[in-house]
Amino acid sequence: MGTRNNRVGGGAAAVIGSRGPSKPSKPAAGNSALLEQMRQAAENVDVATLPRIRLDKIAPHPDNPKRRSNPNTPKMLTLKHSIEEHGFLQPLTLATRADIVAASPELEDLIDPKAEFVSIIGHMRTVAGALAGEIDAPAIIRTKNLSRGEIAAIFFAENKHRDSITPIEEAEAFDRMLNNGYSQEQVAQTLGVSQPHVAKTRALLDLPEILIEAVNAEQLNRADASRLLKISKTSEAAALAIWQDHLDEVKEIGDDDAKSPTPIATLINRQRAAAELRAREDDLRAVVREHGIELLPDSRPVTDLVEVAAEDALGEERERVVGARISNGHLTYLAQPVSPPPTTSIENDAADDTARSDPADGPVAAASEDDRVHEPVAATASAQVPVVSPVAAQRRSAAEAASRQRAEACRLFLQSELPPATVDQTLMDGVLYAPSRLDAKMAKVVSSWLDRKIRADRDIEAQVESKAHRQRVSLAVVLAAIENEASREKYDTEDWPPYVQRHVARLRDLGHLNLDQFMDDKLASNDVG
């Protein structure tokens, strides 16, 4: 069947060794030294000298991922063709069924009673060999009992070496080791990973079953699975709703390569923003009810009313208040406008004087100095209050409402997990286009977004120890500077500069901001999709 490779697979040899001293079943501290002993025990094996075991006498180990028995996967078919052409280039590593059951009695009912051996390394080769028409295969027989935790470590190392292990399979391997005498630190040392990685990966087993299946099917990656896990701890229904939204979008896109589904992180941010908005609006409704103010329905026209500041609406202007409106988390009190006081004009006074005088008496005498002092100043053209058109007032109101929405989106942005590219783009826009300094006004805004006191008169490094937190402060200052520009009154009628457009689009794309008509028009007019 062609030239045969006489070495054991690299992943397996790195953990178990083909022969040599056995290690104690209970892990000792510093298992890395024990693994080094196993590596040194691995030796070249001439496949031709090994016994051949009938494939129908070999059963899979119950803890080996079941998907490795699927005969229709591309990897299995590739392995089948290789065996058809070259035979078995590597031996199987087996243990007797009796030894496996002796070490782990709970597995007895899970292993085919007709089998004499259980595959430890090479299960896919066992399946592929049968598909290729092979009757038997060369094998190394382990004569030492292996604990379930030890076998879990072997499966992990072998499958990881072949780059064919899912995060859930990894989590299951960690879990079996932890349930068989290993500590998290020992698992980490044994498998060459970090202790936090062990803890975070094992936690994926707490995902709802449908999400576990999605991870194993490689539909859901590790990072997104961890994000959904956080959601599911509070509300499993919310996590499943996000996943369903993702599936619906994938189905809708179909085979259109030009489109891609919304990232899971963005869907999570959108749900979080919507939930916080609902909670905020519920609180605002409670405030309105507490003060006995009517919440005006959307169908009620309000063009005849004026906005009143909250302190005035609940204070000296209370009698004029007609009702309140809640929109996008903002409460607006609406009141009857104050009737303008009657005004007099010089022209009216002159007309009255003319009407009272007798034309025959001649012109009215000039007013005295005292009379001129008391002439109404408001009647002069230069003292009249500028008139703001209803359209301009409406634009300003829309711009202010949009600014409040973006401020809330900035707060959510700073509290979320941010892709490195987003951080880089935001900081670059701040450095190149919206330079700013942390003054008192800026510090107040930044403090409200970060929920911590930031002072402008002290060095940031003295206030924030963590490098990650200092980066958040830097991002907050940049966002505040961009928002300061975006909120300028001139943009009620003018286009935003490109860096402001990118800023608003980022908030939208990350799911923190639902564009209202004002912002949507701003981006649409500049082809920012």
C-alpha positions as CSV (number, residue, x, y, z in Angstrom):
1,M,0.0,0.0,0.0
2,G,2.9,2.3,-0.5
3,T,5.5,3.7,1.8
4,R,4.3,4.0,5.4
5,N,5.2,6.7,7.8
6,N,6.6,5.2,11.0
7,R,5.9,8.1,13.4
8,V,3.0,8.7,15.7
9,G,0.9,11.8,15.1
10,G,2.5,14.9,16.5
11,G,-0.5,16.0,18.6
12,A,-0.9,12.7,20.2
13,A,2.8,12.1,20.8
14,A,3.0,15.5,22.5
15,V,0.6,14.4,25.2
16,I,0.6,10.6,25.7
17,G,3.7,9.1,24.1
18,S,3.5,5.7,22.3
19,R,5.2,3.8,25.1
20,G,7.1,4.4,28.2
21,P,6.5,5.3,31.9
22,S,2.9,5.9,32.8
23,K,1.8,8.9,34.9
24,P,-0.3,8.7,38.1
25,S,-4.0,8.8,37.5
26,K,-4.5,11.8,39.8
27,P,-2.7,14.9,38.5
28,A,0.0,16.4,40.6
29,A,1.0,20.0,40.7
30,G,3.1,21.0,37.8
31,N,1.7,18.6,35.2
32,S,3.8,20.3,32.6
33,A,6.8,18.3,33.8
34,L,4.8,15.1,33.5
35,L,3.9,16.0,29.9
36,E,7.6,16.5,29.1
37,Q,8.2,13.0,30.3
38,M,5.5,11.8,27.9
39,R,7.1,13.7,25.0
40,Q,10.5,12.1,25.8
41,A,8.8,8.7,26.0
42,A,7.4,9.0,22.4
43,E,9.6,7.1,20.0
44,N,9.7,6.1,16.4
45,V,7.5,3.2,15.6
46,D,7.8,1.0,12.6
47,V,4.2,0.5,11.5
48,A,5.0,-2.8,9.9
49,T,6.0,-4.3,13.2
50,L,2.8,-3.3,15.0
51,P,-0.1,-5.7,15.6
52,R,-3.1,-5.1,13.3
53,I,-6.5,-4.8,15.0
54,R,-9.8,-5.5,13.2
55,L,-11.7,-2.2,12.7
56,D,-15.0,-3.8,13.7
57,K,-13.6,-4.6,17.1
58,I,-12.8,-0.9,17.8
59,A,-15.4,1.4,19.4
60,P,-15.2,5.2,19.7
61,H,-14.6,6.6,23.1
62,P,-17.9,8.2,24.4
63,D,-16.1,11.5,25.1
64,N,-14.6,11.9,21.6
65,P,-16.8,14.4,19.7
66,K,-19.5,12.5,17.8
67,R,-19.1,14.7,14.7
68,R,-15.8,12.9,14.1
69,S,-17.8,9.9,13.1
70,N,-19.6,11.7,10.3
71,P,-18.6,9.9,7.1
72,N,-19.7,12.8,4.8
73,T,-17.4,15.6,6.0
74,P,-14.7,16.9,3.6
75,K,-12.0,15.9,6.1
76,M,-13.3,12.4,6.4
77,L,-13.6,12.0,2.6
78,T,-10.0,13.3,2.2
79,L,-8.7,10.8,4.8
80,K,-10.6,8.0,3.1
81,H,-9.0,8.7,-0.3
82,S,-5.6,8.9,1.4
83,I,-6.0,5.5,3.0
84,E,-7.2,4.0,-0.3
85,E,-4.0,5.2,-2.0
86,H,-1.4,4.8,0.7
87,G,-2.9,2.7,3.5
88,F,-2.5,3.7,7.2
89,L,0.5,6.0,7.4
90,Q,0.1,6.3,11.2
91,P,-0.9,3.8,13.8
92,L,-4.0,4.0,15.9
93,T,-3.6,4.3,19.7
94,L,-6.1,2.1,21.5
95,A,-7.0,0.9,25.0
96,T,-8.9,-2.3,25.8
97,R,-12.5,-1.8,26.6
98,A,-11.9,-3.5,30.0
99,D,-9.2,-1.0,30.9
100,I,-11.4,2.0,30.0
101,V,-14.3,0.6,32.0
102,A,-12.0,-0.2,35.0
103,A,-10.8,3.4,35.1
104,S,-14.2,4.9,34.4
105,P,-17.1,2.5,35.3
106,E,-19.7,5.1,34.4
107,L,-18.7,4.6,30.7
108,E,-19.6,0.9,30.6
109,D,-23.1,1.3,29.2
110,L,-21.8,3.9,26.7
111,I,-19.3,1.6,24.9
112,D,-20.4,-1.2,22.5
113,P,-20.2,-4.4,24.5
114,K,-19.1,-6.3,21.4
115,A,-16.0,-4.1,21.0
116,E,-12.6,-5.3,22.4
117,F,-10.8,-2.0,22.0
118,V,-11.6,1.7,22.4
119,S,-9.9,4.3,20.2
120,I,-7.8,6.9,22.0
121,I,-6.1,8.5,19.1
122,G,-7.1,8.0,15.4
123,H,-10.8,7.6,15.6
124,M,-11.3,9.4,12.3
125,R,-8.8,7.1,10.7
126,T,-10.7,4.1,12.1
127,V,-13.9,5.4,10.4
128,A,-12.1,6.4,7.2
129,G,-10.4,3.1,7.0
130,A,-13.7,1.2,7.1
131,L,-15.0,3.5,4.4
132,A,-11.9,2.7,2.3
133,G,-12.6,-1.0,2.6
134,E,-9.8,-1.8,5.0
135,I,-10.3,-4.7,7.4
136,D,-7.7,-3.9,10.0
137,A,-5.2,-1.2,11.0
138,P,-1.8,-1.1,12.8
139,A,-2.2,-0.1,16.4
140,I,-0.4,0.8,19.7
141,I,-2.2,-0.8,22.6
142,R,-2.0,1.1,25.9
143,T,-1.7,-1.3,28.8
144,K,-2.1,1.3,31.5
145,N,-5.4,2.6,32.7
146,L,-6.1,6.1,31.6
147,S,-8.5,8.3,33.6
148,R,-11.3,10.2,31.9
149,G,-9.5,13.4,32.6
150,E,-6.3,12.2,31.0
151,I,-8.1,11.0,27.9
152,A,-9.9,14.4,27.7
153,A,-6.4,16.0,27.6
154,I,-5.3,13.6,24.9
155,F,-8.4,14.3,22.8
156,F,-7.9,18.1,23.2
157,A,-4.2,17.9,22.2
158,E,-4.8,15.6,19.2
159,N,-7.8,17.5,17.8
160,K,-6.2,20.9,18.4
161,H,-3.1,19.8,16.6
162,R,-5.2,18.9,13.6
163,D,-7.1,22.3,13.9
164,S,-10.4,20.5,14.1
165,I,-11.9,21.3,17.5
166,T,-14.8,23.6,18.2
167,P,-15.0,25.9,21.3
168,I,-17.7,23.7,22.7
169,E,-15.6,20.6,22.3
170,E,-12.7,22.4,23.9
171,A,-15.0,23.4,26.8
172,E,-16.1,19.8,27.2
173,A,-12.5,18.7,27.4
174,F,-11.7,21.3,30.1
175,D,-14.9,20.3,32.0
176,R,-14.0,16.6,32.0
177,M,-10.5,17.3,33.2
178,L,-11.8,19.6,35.9
179,N,-14.3,16.9,37.0
180,N,-11.5,14.3,37.2
181,G,-9.1,15.9,39.6
182,Y,-7.5,18.7,37.7
183,S,-7.6,22.3,38.8
184,Q,-8.0,25.2,36.3
185,E,-4.3,26.0,36.7
186,Q,-3.3,22.3,36.1
187,V,-5.5,22.2,33.0
188,A,-3.9,25.3,31.7
189,Q,-0.4,24.0,32.3
190,T,-1.2,20.6,30.9
191,L,-2.7,21.9,27.6
192,G,-0.5,25.0,27.2
193,V,-3.3,27.6,27.5
194,S,-4.0,30.3,30.0
195,Q,-6.2,29.9,33.2
196,P,-8.6,32.6,32.1
197,H,-9.0,30.9,28.8
198,V,-10.0,27.7,30.6
199,A,-12.5,29.5,32.7
200,K,-14.1,31.5,29.9
201,T,-14.2,28.6,27.5
202,R,-15.7,26.2,30.0
203,A,-18.5,28.8,30.7
204,L,-19.7,28.3,27.1
205,L,-21.3,25.1,28.3
206,D,-23.9,27.3,30.1
207,L,-25.2,28.5,26.8
208,P,-28.7,27.5,25.7
209,E,-28.7,24.2,23.8
210,I,-29.6,25.8,20.5
211,L,-26.6,28.1,20.8
212,I,-24.3,25.2,21.7
213,E,-25.4,23.4,18.6
214,A,-24.7,26.6,16.5
215,V,-21.2,26.8,17.9
216,N,-20.5,23.1,17.1
217,A,-21.9,23.7,13.6
218,E,-19.5,26.6,13.2
219,Q,-22.4,29.0,12.7
220,L,-21.5,31.0,15.8
221,N,-17.9,31.9,16.7
222,R,-16.3,31.9,20.1
223,A,-16.4,35.7,20.6
224,D,-20.1,36.0,19.7
225,A,-21.0,33.0,21.8
226,S,-19.4,34.7,24.8
227,R,-21.4,37.8,24.1
228,L,-24.6,35.9,23.9
229,L,-23.7,34.0,27.1
230,K,-23.6,37.3,29.0
231,I,-27.1,38.1,27.7
232,S,-28.5,34.7,28.5
233,K,-27.4,34.9,32.1
234,T,-29.9,37.8,32.5
235,S,-32.4,36.7,29.9
236,E,-32.2,33.5,27.9
237,A,-35.1,34.7,25.8
238,A,-33.3,37.9,24.9
239,A,-30.2,35.9,23.8
240,L,-32.3,33.6,21.7
241,A,-34.1,36.5,20.1
242,I,-30.8,38.1,19.0
243,W,-29.7,34.8,17.5
244,Q,-33.1,34.4,15.7
245,D,-32.7,37.9,14.3
246,H,-29.3,36.9,13.0
247,L,-30.7,33.7,11.4
248,D,-33.5,35.6,9.8
249,E,-31.1,38.1,8.3
250,V,-28.8,35.3,7.0
251,K,-31.8,33.7,5.4
252,E,-33.0,36.9,3.8
253,I,-29.5,37.6,2.3
254,G,-29.3,34.1,0.9
255,D,-26.5,33.7,-1.7
256,D,-26.0,37.5,-2.2
257,D,-22.2,37.8,-1.8
258,A,-22.4,41.6,-1.9
259,K,-24.3,41.6,1.5
260,S,-23.3,40.4,4.9
261,P,-25.4,40.0,8.0
262,T,-25.3,42.5,10.8
263,P,-22.6,41.5,13.4
264,I,-23.9,39.8,16.5
265,A,-22.2,42.5,18.6
266,T,-24.2,45.2,16.8
267,L,-27.5,43.3,17.3
268,I,-26.6,43.1,21.0
269,N,-25.9,46.8,21.2
270,R,-29.2,47.6,19.5
271,Q,-31.1,45.4,21.9
272,R,-29.4,47.0,24.8
273,A,-30.0,50.5,23.6
274,A,-33.6,49.7,22.9
275,A,-34.0,48.2,26.4
276,E,-32.4,51.2,28.1
277,L,-34.6,53.5,26.1
278,R,-37.7,51.7,27.1
279,A,-36.6,51.8,30.8
280,R,-35.8,55.5,30.6
281,E,-39.2,56.3,29.0
282,D,-41.0,54.2,31.6
283,D,-39.2,56.3,34.3
284,L,-40.2,59.5,32.5
285,R,-43.9,58.4,32.3
286,A,-43.8,57.8,36.0
287,V,-42.5,61.4,36.5
288,V,-45.3,62.8,34.4
289,R,-47.9,60.8,36.3
290,E,-46.5,61.9,39.6
291,H,-47.0,65.5,38.8
292,G,-50.5,65.0,37.3
293,I,-49.5,66.1,33.8
294,E,-51.2,64.6,30.8
295,L,-49.1,62.7,28.4
296,L,-50.2,64.0,25.0
297,P,-50.8,61.4,22.3
298,D,-48.8,61.6,19.1
299,S,-52.0,62.4,17.2
300,R,-52.4,65.6,19.1
301,P,-51.0,68.6,17.1
302,V,-48.7,70.8,19.2
303,T,-47.8,73.6,16.8
304,D,-49.9,75.9,18.9
305,L,-47.8,75.1,22.0
306,V,-44.3,76.0,23.2
307,E,-41.7,74.0,25.0
308,V,-41.1,74.8,28.7
309,A,-38.0,73.9,30.8
310,A,-38.7,71.2,33.4
311,E,-38.0,73.5,36.4
312,D,-40.4,76.1,35.0
313,A,-43.1,73.5,34.0
314,L,-43.1,72.1,37.5
315,G,-42.8,75.5,39.1
316,E,-44.0,79.0,38.3
317,E,-45.2,78.1,34.8
318,R,-47.2,75.1,35.9
319,E,-50.6,76.7,35.2
320,R,-49.7,77.2,31.6
321,V,-48.6,73.5,31.0
322,V,-51.0,71.6,28.8
323,G,-49.2,68.3,28.7
324,A,-46.0,66.5,27.9
325,R,-44.5,64.4,25.2
326,I,-41.9,61.6,25.4
327,S,-39.7,60.9,22.3
328,N,-36.5,59.0,22.1
329,G,-36.0,59.1,25.8
330,H,-36.5,62.8,26.1
331,L,-39.3,64.5,28.0
332,T,-40.7,67.7,26.7
333,Y,-43.2,69.9,28.6
334,L,-45.6,71.8,26.4
335,A,-47.5,75.0,27.5
336,Q,-49.7,77.7,26.1
337,P,-47.7,80.6,24.8
338,V,-47.6,83.8,26.8
339,S,-49.7,86.5,25.2
340,P,-47.5,89.3,24.0
341,P,-48.1,92.6,25.9
342,P,-49.6,95.4,23.9
343,T,-47.0,97.6,22.4
344,T,-47.1,101.3,21.5
345,S,-45.2,103.0,18.7
346,I,-44.0,106.4,18.0
347,E,-46.1,106.4,14.9
348,N,-49.2,105.6,16.9
349,D,-48.4,108.3,19.4
350,A,-47.8,110.8,16.5
351,A,-51.1,109.8,14.9
352,D,-52.9,110.2,18.2
353,D,-51.4,113.7,18.7
354,T,-52.3,114.7,15.1
355,A,-55.8,113.5,15.7
356,R,-56.1,115.5,18.9
357,S,-54.6,118.7,17.4
358,D,-56.3,121.3,15.4
359,P,-54.7,121.8,12.0
360,A,-55.2,125.4,12.3
361,D,-53.0,125.5,15.4
362,G,-50.0,124.4,13.4
363,P,-47.4,121.6,14.2
364,V,-47.4,120.0,17.6
365,A,-44.7,121.5,19.9
366,A,-41.6,119.5,20.3
367,A,-41.5,117.2,23.4
368,S,-39.5,118.4,26.4
369,E,-36.3,116.6,27.5
370,D,-38.3,114.8,30.3
371,D,-40.9,113.7,27.8
372,R,-38.3,112.2,25.6
373,V,-36.7,110.2,28.4
374,H,-40.0,108.4,28.9
375,E,-40.6,107.5,25.3
376,P,-41.0,103.8,24.9
377,V,-37.6,102.3,23.9
378,A,-39.2,99.0,22.7
379,A,-40.9,101.0,19.9
380,T,-37.5,101.6,18.1
381,A,-36.6,99.3,15.3
382,S,-33.1,98.5,16.7
383,A,-34.6,97.2,20.0
384,Q,-37.1,94.8,18.4
385,V,-36.5,91.1,19.2
386,P,-35.4,89.1,16.0
387,V,-38.2,87.0,14.6
388,V,-37.4,83.3,14.1
389,S,-39.4,81.6,11.4
390,P,-41.4,78.5,12.4
391,V,-39.4,76.4,9.9
392,A,-36.1,77.5,11.5
393,A,-37.4,76.9,15.0
394,Q,-38.5,73.4,14.0
395,R,-35.1,72.6,12.5
396,R,-33.4,73.8,15.7
397,S,-35.7,71.7,17.8
398,A,-35.0,68.6,15.6
399,A,-31.2,69.2,15.8
400,E,-31.3,69.5,19.6
401,A,-33.4,66.3,19.8
402,A,-30.8,64.5,17.6
403,S,-28.0,65.8,19.7
404,R,-29.6,64.3,22.8
405,Q,-29.9,60.9,21.1
406,R,-26.3,61.0,20.0
407,A,-25.2,61.8,23.5
408,E,-26.9,58.7,24.8
409,A,-25.4,56.7,22.0
410,C,-21.9,58.0,22.9
411,R,-22.5,56.8,26.5
412,L,-23.4,53.3,25.2
413,F,-20.5,53.3,22.8
414,L,-18.0,53.9,25.7
415,Q,-19.5,51.1,27.8
416,S,-19.5,48.5,25.0
417,E,-16.9,46.1,23.7
418,L,-15.3,47.9,20.8
419,P,-13.6,46.4,17.7
420,P,-9.9,47.6,17.6
421,A,-10.6,49.1,14.1
422,T,-13.4,51.3,15.5
423,V,-11.2,52.6,18.3
424,D,-8.4,53.4,15.8
425,Q,-10.8,55.2,13.4
426,T,-12.4,57.2,16.2
427,L,-9.1,58.4,17.7
428,M,-7.8,59.2,14.2
429,D,-10.8,61.4,13.5
430,G,-10.3,63.1,16.8
431,V,-6.6,63.8,16.2
432,L,-6.9,64.9,12.6
433,Y,-10.2,66.7,12.5
434,A,-11.6,67.5,15.9
435,P,-8.7,68.4,18.2
436,S,-9.8,69.2,21.7
437,R,-8.5,69.8,25.2
438,L,-10.1,68.5,28.4
439,D,-11.5,71.7,29.8
440,A,-14.1,71.9,32.6
441,K,-17.0,71.8,30.2
442,M,-15.6,68.8,28.4
443,A,-14.8,67.0,31.7
444,K,-18.4,67.3,32.8
445,V,-19.6,65.6,29.6
446,V,-17.0,62.9,29.8
447,S,-17.8,62.2,33.5
448,S,-21.5,61.8,32.7
449,W,-20.7,59.3,29.9
450,L,-18.2,57.3,31.9
451,D,-20.1,57.3,35.2
452,R,-17.0,58.5,37.0
453,K,-15.6,61.9,38.0
454,I,-13.0,63.2,35.6
455,R,-11.3,66.5,36.5
456,A,-9.8,68.9,33.9
457,D,-7.3,70.3,36.4
458,R,-5.6,67.0,37.1
459,D,-3.5,64.8,34.9
460,I,-5.4,61.8,33.5
461,E,-2.8,59.3,34.5
462,A,-3.2,60.5,38.1
463,Q,-6.9,59.9,37.9
464,V,-7.1,56.7,35.9
465,E,-4.7,53.9,36.6
466,S,-5.8,51.3,34.0
467,K,-4.4,51.7,30.5
468,A,-7.7,50.5,29.1
469,H,-9.7,53.0,31.1
470,R,-7.3,55.8,30.0
471,Q,-8.1,54.8,26.4
472,R,-11.9,55.1,27.2
473,V,-11.3,58.6,28.6
474,S,-9.4,59.5,25.4
475,L,-12.3,58.2,23.3
476,A,-14.8,60.1,25.4
477,V,-12.9,63.4,24.9
478,V,-12.8,62.7,21.1
479,L,-16.5,61.9,21.0
480,A,-17.3,65.1,23.0
481,A,-15.3,67.2,20.6
482,I,-17.0,65.7,17.6
483,E,-20.4,66.2,19.2
484,N,-19.6,69.8,20.1
485,E,-19.0,70.4,16.4
486,A,-22.0,68.3,15.2
487,S,-24.4,70.3,17.4
488,R,-23.5,73.7,16.1
489,E,-26.5,75.7,14.9
490,K,-25.0,76.3,11.5
491,Y,-25.5,72.6,10.7
492,D,-29.3,73.0,11.0
493,T,-29.1,74.0,7.3
494,E,-25.5,73.0,6.3
495,D,-24.0,69.6,5.7
496,W,-21.9,68.0,8.5
497,P,-18.2,67.6,7.7
498,P,-17.1,64.1,6.7
499,Y,-15.6,63.2,10.1
500,V,-18.9,64.0,11.8
501,Q,-20.8,61.9,9.3
502,R,-18.4,59.0,10.0
503,H,-19.0,59.5,13.7
504,V,-22.8,59.3,13.4
505,A,-22.5,56.3,11.0
506,R,-20.3,54.5,13.5
507,L,-22.8,55.0,16.3
508,R,-25.5,53.7,14.0
509,D,-23.5,50.7,12.7
510,L,-22.6,49.6,16.2
511,G,-26.3,49.5,17.1
512,H,-26.2,52.3,19.7
513,L,-28.1,54.9,17.6
514,N,-31.4,54.7,15.7
515,L,-31.3,57.6,13.3
516,D,-34.2,60.0,13.4
517,Q,-35.3,61.9,10.3
518,F,-32.9,64.8,10.9
519,M,-29.8,62.6,11.1
520,D,-31.0,60.2,8.4
521,D,-31.4,63.1,6.0
522,K,-27.9,64.4,6.9
523,L,-26.3,61.1,6.1
524,A,-28.4,60.4,3.0
525,S,-27.6,63.8,1.5
526,N,-23.9,62.8,1.6
527,D,-24.2,59.2,0.5
528,V,-23.2,57.8,3.9
529,G,-25.0,54.5,3.8
